[in-house]
């Protein structure tokens, strides 16, 4: 079916909640995706950070296929080997005690909120339930995670919202300290605010938050849905900050392209989550876990060193381009702020030249697969140089 027919059918029958690019993707391999008419795109989005090994990695696809031919689903009433293998690998890799598997980042963050409140109720009673998050954060689109998200634009139309969430400006430890009271149970934060513009938190602030949580016995939740699983050059972004949270959430890149969410907990929090406290019909699905095991196995120290090398190459090249004001993020989670051109215009021009990129607020955002090569970084920089070299300054406007 050609692109026009695919788009027409989609527009007729799929709910219009996405502002899609006028692009149909039919197949892909590595960093390249193709359309029905043979259009070829170099993809620096990886499905918003999901395709960590690129399109259709052979080892990943084989593991998924083999598992699908053996056993596709059982529910959590029974044990399966891929689920337990993945849980062990994640715990050994991160130093956490237990894992709960779900199906998305929002679901992982819901589980984290529940686990934090359960710990607090067990130890301090039912009045200690408030979760403090940061202004400009993004934690998901379910009602609870939407409420946890510290951006008013996402709160339009969907109230009333859940009680028990408060917000403080990122980086302001005194504002956080003043807000903490006898009702506070947890602090939840992204170390790099992805949807908030790819803004990394200050290391001193992060350590001060950890110290405050220790002082008040608050559960520290770190949302690594976008930053985790090698995206920043370490398995967890927490490693850049020398941070040991009580709960870490993962999703996106963990499954290599299939839906998964994971809530990693230390022993302190995990011991309170007994039978019946949480659940997920599809969580720990053997096919998804088979793919995730391949992803985790691939991310050894040599692989992560290559991620860091490509990140340096990309960031060095971006800094030399016209109109570029500054570059944010860590590793292959890149935000680009421009002096006088609009990120949305750059995105559209790149798409026309066969390079797929993203935006986050007023910034261009790059999330290439972790398998990106030196040559592919050079190709992306070449397209960006060509696009930016021909763009005229424009008046400032807010990006979506």
N, C-alpha and C positions, 0 to 999 in steps of 0.2 A: 504494500500500500504506500502511495507517495505521501510526501510531507503535508501537502494541502489537505488531503483526506483525513490524515491522522489528527491534524489540528482542528479541523471542522468537527469531527466526531467527539473529540475531547471537550471542546467548547459547548457542545450540545448536551453532553451527559455527565460531565464531571463538575462538581461544585466549584464555583469560581472563587476559591480562596487563595489561589496562587497567581501572582503576576508573572506568568511564564515568559521566558525568552521565545522568540519565534523560531525555535530550533527543534527538530525531531531527531533523537538519537536512536539508532537501530542496533548498533553493535560497537564493541570496543576491544582494544588490546593495549596493555601497558598504559601509557599516558594519552593514547589517541582514541577518540570516539568518531564514529561515522554515521552519517545520515542516510536515508533511503536512496537519495540520488547520488551518493558517493561523496557528499561533503565530508571533509576531514577537519577535525578540531584537535588542537593541543589543549588538554584539559588541566588547568591549574586551579580547579575547584574540588576535585575528587569527591563530587557529590556532597559538598559542604563538609569535607573532612572525613568522609566515610570510607572511600575506596583507598585504604592505606597502602595496599600493594598494587594499586592501579586497576585497570579493567582486566578481569578474567585471568588473573595470575594462574598459571598452569597447576602448581601444587595446591593452591587454594581450591580451584575448581574441581580438581580430582578428589580431594578430601570430601568436599561437599557432595559430589556426585556419588561417591562410594557409600557415604553414610545414607544418602537418600534412597539408595537401592537396598539398604539393609533395614533401616528403621527410621522413619521420619518424625514420629512423635509418640510420646507415651503419657504425658502429663507428669506432674511431680508426685504421683502416687507410687512411682517406681523409680529405681536407680538406673542410670545409663552411664557408660564409661566416659564419653566425651565431656559431659558436664563436670564430673569429678576431676578429670584431668585438667580442665581449664581452671577450675577453682584452685587446685593445688598450685598450678603455675602462677596464677595471679597473687596468691598469698605469699609464695616464696619470693616472687619478684618485688613485692611491695612492702613486705614485713607486716601485712595486716593478718588478722586472725581468721575471719570468715567472709564468705561472699554470698550475696543474694542476687540471683539472675532475673532480669525482666526483659523488656523488649525495646526500650528507648531511653533517651536521656531524661525526658520528663518523668518517666516511670521510675528511673533510678533515683532521681531527686525526691520524688514522693516517698520512696522507701527510706531514704536518708532522713527525711523530716519525721517520719513515723518512728524510726529507730531512736532518734534523738529525744523525741517526746516520751517514748517508752522508758528510756533510761532515767529521764528526769522525774516522771511519775513514780517510778519504782523507788527512787532515792529521796525525793523531796515533796511528793504529793501532786495533786491534780492542778494546782494553781500555777505551776511552773511550766509554761508551754510556749512562750513567745520565741520566735526565731528572728534574729536580726540579720538582714541582708544589706548589700551595698547599693547605693544609688548607681544607676547605669548598668546594673546586672541583668542577666537573662538566665532563667532556670527552667523554662518550659512553658507549654501552653495548656496544660490541664488547669483546673481552677486553683488548686493549691500552689502549683509551681508558677502560675501566672501571677498570683498574689505575691509570691516570693520575689518575682522579678521587679527590680527597682527602676522601672521605666513607665511613666504614666501613659505613654502612647499605646502600650499593650493592654492597659486597663479599661480603655473605652468600650462601652456597650455591654460589659459582661458582669456587672455587679448585681446583687451584693457579693462581696468577696469574703473569703474565710477570715475569721479572726486569728490573731496570733502572729502577725508579721509586722515588723518595723524596719525602717531604713535609715542608714547613715551614709554620709559622703565617704567614698573610698579615700583612704589615706589619712583620715582624721581620727586618730586614736582617742583623743579627748572626747569627741562627740560620741564615739562608741562607748567609752567608759561611763559617760553621763547617762546613756540610754539604758545600760544594763541595770536591772533591778531584780527584785525577788521573783518576778514572773518570767525572767529570761531563762531559756533552756539551751539555746544554741546560737552560734554565729555561722552563717553560710556564705561562702564567697568563691568567686572564680579568681584564680591567680592572674589570668589574662582575660579581661572582659571582651569576649569575642564579638557578640552581636552589639556590644556597646562601643565598638570602634577599635578593637584589637589593642586595648590599653592594658599594659602590665602593671601590677601593683608594686609599690616600693618594698624592697626586702626588709628594711627596718620596720615598716608598718606591719608586714606579715608576721614577723617575730613578736612584735608587741601584741598583736591579736592572739597569738598562741599563748603568750605569757598571761594575758588577761583571762583567757579561757581556763588556763591551769589554776589561776588564783580563785576564780569563781566556780570552778567545776562545771563549766559550760562545754557542751559538745561542739567541737570544731569540725564543720563539714566543708570539704573542698570539692567544688564542682569541676571535675576534669573531663566533662563530656566532650569538649572540643580540644582541650590541651593534652589529654592523656594519650597513651599508647604510641609514644615515639614522636609525636607532632613537634615537640620543642627540642628534640635531640637527646632527650632522656626518656625513660619509659613513662615516668610521671613528671609533670612540671614541678611538683613538690620538691624534686631533687635539686632544682636550680635554687630553691629557697632554703634548703636544708630543713624542711618542714615535715613534721610527723602529725598529720591530722588524726582525728578520731574516726572519721568517715571520709571515704573518697568515692565519688561516683564516676563511672565510665560509661561510654556508649560509642557512638559514631565509628571511629576507626577500629574498634575492637573486633567487630564482626567481619571486617574486610568487604562489606557490601550487603550483608544480611542484618536484619534487625536484632539488636541485643542491647541490654543495659545491665550494668553491674553495680552493686552497692558493696564496697569493701569496708569492713568494720574492724576496729581493734577489739580485743577481748572484753574491755570494759563495757562497750556498747553491745557487743554481740551476745553476751551472756543473758541479756534480758529478752532476746527475741526468740521465744520458744514456739512450739507448734500452735498454729492458729493466729499468730500475731501478724502475719503477712503472707501473701501468696500471689501466684501468677500462673494461669493455665499454660501459657507458652514459654514461660521462663525456663532457661536451661535446655531449650530444644536441642536434640542431638545433632541435627544438621547444622544449625547455626554454630553450635559449640565446636563442631568438627572444623569449620572454617576459621573460627576464632583461635583455635589451637595452632593452626598454621601461621596465623598472623603473629601470635606471641612468640612462637619458636623462631620466626624469621628475625625478630628484633633483638639480635644479640649485640654485643658491644661493637663489633666491626660494622654492622649495619647502621647502628646509631651514630657512629663516627662519620659515616658517609652522609647521613642526614645533616649533621652539623656542618660538614664541608660544603654541601650544596647550599645550605642556608647562608653561609658566609659569602659564597659566590653570588647568590641571588641578591643579598642585601648590598653588597659592594657595587654590583652593577646598577641596582635601582638608584643608589645615591648619586650616580653620575647623570641621571636622566633629566631632561628639562621639565620644569614645572614642579618637581618634587621638593616638598618642604621638609618632611621628616618621615622616618620609617619606624614603625612600632611593632610590638610583639616580640616573640622569642622563637628561634629556630625557623621551621617552615610554617609558622603561623605569622603572616606578614600583613601589616596594615600600612597603607601609603597615603599620606596627607599631601595635597597639592596646594600651591600658592594661589592659583588663578584659573584652574579648570575644574570641572565637575566630575566626580568619580563615575557617575552614571553615564556621562558622555564618553569617558574613556572605556568603560565596559562595552558599550555599544560598538565603538570603533574597533576594539580588539576582537569582538565577536565576528565582525565583517571580515577580518583578516585571519580568522581561524584560531584565535586564542580565547579560551573561556576563562573568565575571571569573575570575582564577586565584589559586592560592596558591603560595607558595614558603617552605617551612619554616613558621614561625609568622606569616608576613606575607601579607597580601593582595597580589596582583601584578596590575598593569594593563599590558597591551601592546596598546593600540589600533592599528588601521591608521594609517599615517602621514598618510593623507588625512582624518583626523578633523576635523570642523568645529567652530567656536566653539559653535554650537547643540548639537551632539552631546556636547561636553564638559559643557555646562550640564545636559543631560538625564541624563548619567551621574552627575553630582554631585547632582542632585535625587533620583535613586533611592538613592544611597548615604546622603544625608541622611535620607531617609525610613526606610531600613532601620536605620541606626545610632541614629536618634532614638527608636526603639521597642525597642531591645535592652537587656536587663538585664545587669549584670556577671556574668561566669561565672568559675569557678575555672580557673586556668591548666592547659593540657595541651599536649602536643607535637603539632604538625601533621605530616601526611604530606608 
